[in-house]
Amino acid sequence: MWNHDELTRRLGIEVPIVQGPFGGGLSAVDLVVAVSDSGGLGSFGVHHLDGAGIRAVAREIRARTRRPFALNLWIPLGDSNDPRLSEEQWRAACERLRPYFEKLGVPMPERPRRFSPNYEEQIETLLEVAPPVFSFVFGVPSGDVLQRCRSAGIATVGTATTADEAKLLADAGVDMVVATGLEAGGHRVSFLRESEDCLTGTMALVPQIADAVQVPVVASGGIADGRGVAAALALGAAAVQIGTAFLTCDEAGIADAYKEAILAAREQDTRLTRAFSGRPARGLVNRFLREHGPYAPAAYPEVHHLTSPLRKKAAASGDAQGMALWAGQGHRMARELPAGQLVEVLAAEIDMARTALSGKGDLR
């Protein structure tokens, strides 16, 4: 059967569909549980959480499902733990954003001693809670971490935007590689070169990575229905990772205005921008992206920290023009469904598409 292979057996899932992990507090336990219970792999992004937060999430997921799930971390990239902006540059960035804070009545944030939780604490906690799957972006964990994952029976899933990145991950001993094309929503997770130099589309990237590595490949970027899944499988992927299509599910933890923006957007309405975090990420075009995008410095995590109060205020007030509306280029195929039903629909669509590709049916 097409849905029973090395990857589904290793992950303990029934359908080769991975729910993309959402960072920055957008993940929802309800969504993880619904996807996992329906036979896919639910994922929760814990990059923003400290050890106590990671323990709490793992405990809540396990209390609600016996099915496999993934926890996702960001590997520290470059100087992300040692920010690059001088005090003068920090003040300049603050002054550029000051009108937004004053208009919303939100206090300007202070420059913190640390911008994010300690990675060493995060990784030690993740190994302690031992999720069935550890997925990660922006690099490769140390050999010691990967060995400890193998000893604990934790499947490891790294993310690549080029064949060179995929090969580095596979050579390090990672169990599976996500091939993420330029169509994907959210941050571009390149780590060997600047992300602007790693903009290969999913359908061109998947066969190149499948040819470059001997581990299972998961296709990601612009895939939101069974036709896209079937195409990725035909090109050498063993599964797909879907993000945006799950954001409009009933169980997704995003604001209603965010969901409505995805469902109403036109196909040309996404763009790569540094406006919200200082790193290139794909989202729906809105007022803040248009106004601040051209001026946002290439400085993560400083920009992310500065815009965080503005984004939270926008989400709380239902203002889609001030949120970071991360979405991939397949957003027009998103549907308002319970997540479990979406997995079932996708599985049926995959069967239909594979039949059509064999010459026995119609793709429409």
N, C-alpha and C positions, 0 to 999 in steps of 0.2 A: 504493500500500500504506500501511496505517495506521502502519507503523513506519519509513517513509522520508519525512522532511519536512525543513524548514529546520534544525531542531535536530539531528537525527541526522546530517545531512550536515555541519553545522558542527563537531560534536564528533567525527565520524568513528566513530560507534557504529552498531550494527545493531539494537539493542533500546532503546526509550526509557526505560531504567531506570538511574538514578544511585544508586550505593551511597553512603549518607550518610557524611560524614566524621566520625570519632570523635575528639574532643579528649582531652587529658590522658593521652596514652600508650596509649589503647585501640585505636588503629588498628593494622592488621597488613598488612605487605607481602604475605603469602600471600593475604589476602582481596582486596586491590586487584588483584593479578595474576589471580586466579581470575575475578573479576567482569569485568575488562577482556577477558580471553581468551575469555569466553563471549558477548561482544558488547555488554555494558553499559559503564558508566563507573565504574571503581573510583576511590575517593577516599581520601586519607590526610591526617589532620589534623596539621599541623606547628606549631600555635600554641605548643607547649611546647618547641620546639627552637630552638637558636641556628643560626647560619649553617652551621657544620660538620655539625650534625645534619641540616639540610635537604639539604645536598649528599649526605650518605650515603644518605638515604632515596631521593632521586631517582635516584642511581646504582644502588641495588639494584633498584628497580622496573624501570629501563631494561635492566638485565642479564637480567631474567626475562621481559619482554614487550615486543613491538613495538607493542602496542595503546595507544590514548590513555588517559590517567589524569589525575586532578585532585589538586592540592595545595591545602589549605585553611588560611587564616590568619584570625585575629581582628583586626579593626581596633580600635585603642585607643579605648575608649568612656569619655567623661567623664574621671574622675580615675583610671582604672585604672592609668596609669603614674605617678600621683602620689597615693597612697592617702590616704584621708580620716580614718582613725582617729587620734585623739590618742594620746600615750603612755599616758595614763590609761585610755582606752577599750581600747587594745591589751592592757594588763595585765588589765583586767576580763574581756575575751574569753578570755585565757589561763587565768584562774582558773576560769572556768566549765567549761572543757574539761580542767582538770588531773586530775580523777578518772579520766577515760578514759585519759590517759597513764600515770597511776600504776598502774591496773589491768592495763594491757598491758605495763608495764615499758619504755615508749618515752620517750626524753628529750623535754622540751618544746622546740620549735623557737625559735631566736632570730629577732628581727625583722631581716630582711635589708635591705641598702641598695637592692636591686632585687628585685622579686617575680617578674619574668618576663624572658625574653630581650628584647633591644632590637628594637623593631619596625622601625626603619630598616635595621638589619642583616638582619632577616628578609626584608624586601621586596626589598632589593638582591640578596640571595642567590636569592630566588625568580625574579627577573628574569634572573639569571645562569644558573640551571639550566633556565629556560624550559620548564616543564611544558606539555603541550598545553592544559591547562585550569587556570585560577586561580580558585578559589571562595573566598568570604569571607563573614563574618558581622559583625554589630555596626556596620555603617556602610558608607561609600563611600570607596574609595581616592582619593587626589588625582588631579586631571586629568592630571598628568604621568605618574603610574604607569599610568593607563588608556591613555594615548597610547603609552607604551613597550610595553605589552602588545600593542596593536594592531600596532605596528611589528614586533614579534617573532612575530606570528601566534598569540599566546596568547589563547584564548577566555576571557572573563571572566563569572563567574556570581555575582551578588549575592543576598542573602537578605532577604526582607521579611515583616513580620507584619501590615502594613496596605497599603492601596492607595496612601496618601501616600508610604510608604517605597519602594514599588515604582516609583512615578513618579519619585522623586528618583534612584533607581538608573538607570532607563532614560534620563532626561534627561542624566545624567552620561556616558552612552555605554556602559553595561554591556551585554554581548551578550545575557544571559539573566537572568531573575529567578526565584528559588525563592520560592514562596508557601507559608510554613510556618504551619500552623494550630496551635491550642492543644493538639491531640492529640499533637503531636510530642514525642518523648523528648529528654532533654538540656536545655540552656539555652534559655530564651526569648531570642531575639536581636534584640529591638526596639531601635531607636536614636533615634527621633524623640520618643517618649513612654515613660513607665514601662511596663515589660512587663505589669504588672497591668491596664493600660488597653488592651492589644492582645491580646485573647483571643478572636478570631474563629476559628471552626472551619474546617477545611480546605475542606469542600465549600461553605461560604458565602464563603470568602475567594478561592478560585480564580477564579470568574467575575468577581468585582469587580476583581481585579488584571488578568485577561485583557482586561477592558473598558477599563482605565485606561492600558495600555501597548501599544506596538506590537512589542515584542520577545517571543520565546518565553517561556512561563511553565512552570515545573517545579513540580508539586504535591508537598507534603510534609506528613506528619502523619497518623498513624493508617492508613496504607496498607500492607498486608502481603500482599495476594493480588491475583489478576488482576481480581476484581470491583472492587476499589478503584481499580486502575489505569484500567480501562475507564470508570468513573464520572468520574474526574478528566479523562480525555481528552475525554469528552463535554461537560464543563463548560468546556472551553477550554484545558486544559493541553496542552503538547506532549510532556511526559514527566513522570515521577514520580521523587522521591527517597525511597528506602527505607532506614531505619536499623535499627530494632529487629529486623526479620526477618532481617537479615544477622548480627546478634550471636550467633545460635544456630547459625550455620553452622560446619562443621568447621574452617574456616580462620580464624575470628575469634580475636582475641588476648586475649580476656577469660578470667578464672578460671572453672573448671568450676562453682563454686558460683554464680557470676553467671548462667551459662547455665541452670542448674537452677532458679534463682529465677524467671527469665523464663518458663520452660516450666510452672512449677507455679502461677504467680500467677493470681488471679481478675481479672475485667475491671475491678473497682472498686479494684484495688490500686495504682494510680499516683496521685501527688500532686505539685503544684508546691511546691517548698521552697527555702529559702535555706540549709538546714542544712549542706551540704557545701562551698559556694563563696561564699556571700554574695550570689549572684544567683539569681533564680528559675529553677528547672530541674525538669523532670518526671522522676521516678524511682519505682521500686517502694517502697512503704512498708516500712520495717524499723525495728529498735529505735533506731538512731542518729537516723534522720529524726524519729521520734516524740518522742524525748527532747530533741534539740537544736534541731529545727526552730523551735519557738516562741520560742527565745531568740537564734537566730543573727542578728547585726546585718546590715543591708544594706550590706555592705562587702566587695566584691571588689577586690583579690585577697587581702586579709588573711585572711578566713575560709578561703579555698581553701588558702592556705599553712599555716594552723594545723591544718587537718584532714588535710592530705596524709600525714603520718606514720601517722596512725590508719588511713586508708584503705589505705595500702600494707601495713600490718601485717595488717589484716583479709583483704586479698586473698591474702597469702602464707600465712595460716593457714586459708584456706577459710571464713572467717566472713562469710556473706552479711549478717548483721545489722549489720556495721560498714562495709560498702562503700557507695559511691555507685552504686546499681543503676539507671542511667539507662535508661528504657524509655518508649515511647509507648503510647497507649491501644489500639493494635492488637496488643499483645503476645500475646494469646491465639491469634492466627493464625500465630505464629512456628513454624517447623519445623526439625528437626534434619536438615540436608542439606548436602552439599558445595555451595559457593556457585555453581559453574557449573551444577549441576543445578537449584538454586533459580531461577536466571535462565531456564533452559529451561522449568521448570514455570510460572513466571510468564507467559512468552510464550504458552504453550499456554492458560493460564487466561484471558489477555486475549482471545485469539481466541474462546474459548468464550463469554466474557461479552459481547463485541461481537455475536456471533451471536444471543445471547439478547435483547440490547437491540434488535436489529433485528426481533424478533418471530419468529425462526426456531429458537429453542432455549429451554433452561431454565437459569436462573442457578444452580440448585443442583447 
